[in-house]
Every structure is written in C-alpha cells, then in structure tokens.
Amino acid sequence: MHKSRRRVRIKLEYKVQYADPLQVVAGETVTVGREDDEFPGWKWCKASDGCEGWIPVEMLSHEKGKTTVLHDYSARELAVQRGDEVVVQDARHGWLLVRNKKGKRGWIPASHTEPLY
C-alpha cells in the first residue's frame, strides 16, 4: 500500500458516484472489465455478490485463468465539501483514500484537494 498520513483541504466538492460499492476480501475472485480511460491504473471489477467498482491494478493477481484480490479492499467513495479537512491514508492513480473528522473513509479524486501547510 502507498500509505501517507498527510492532511489535505478539500477545494472542490465531491459527491458519491456509486451508492453500493464493491467490497472484497483478500483471495476473493473478481471478474475484470475495462481499464479507466480518465484514470489509468484502475480496472472495473465485479465481485461474486454482484457489486461492481474500480480496483487498482496492483491489487489484482492474474493466475490460472482467474483474477483474485490481493488485499481487503472497498471501492467506497466519500462525499466531501469545500473547506473540509481530511487525512490521506492511501494514494493511487489520481485518487486518495481519506478519513474525515467523523471517522468515515472513502476515495476522492486527488484533484479535489490542496495540501495544508
């Protein structure tokens, strides 16, 4: 994982795009679809429970004709408002996994943030 722990301020509001995000555990098999055109490095995947979402390519293992997830993972996004401050927990391919002051966490586009000095 690309762990960070820096604080950033939200400069653009972000609204959750997927209400029922994909959540998988390490070793779970997924069906892999297309790569994201806007954010290369993310693959659209479908879990056995039918939920779908983007997974970073480095979290996927392709062996013996099947694709498995290497780490527990959630595609949950986080709604944020301009001026919010969040802590970055992971950064991958133009997206940040952040935690807000209420303890909720999820993915947001890195382009919606600015560093705190």
Buried (B, 14 or more C-beta within 10 A) or exposed (E): EEEBEEBBBBEEEBEBEBEEBBBBEEEBEBEBEEEBEEBEBBBBBBBEEEBBBBBBBEBBEEEEEEBBBEEEBBBBBBBBEEEBBBBBBBBBBBBBBBBBEEEEBBBBBBEBBEEEE
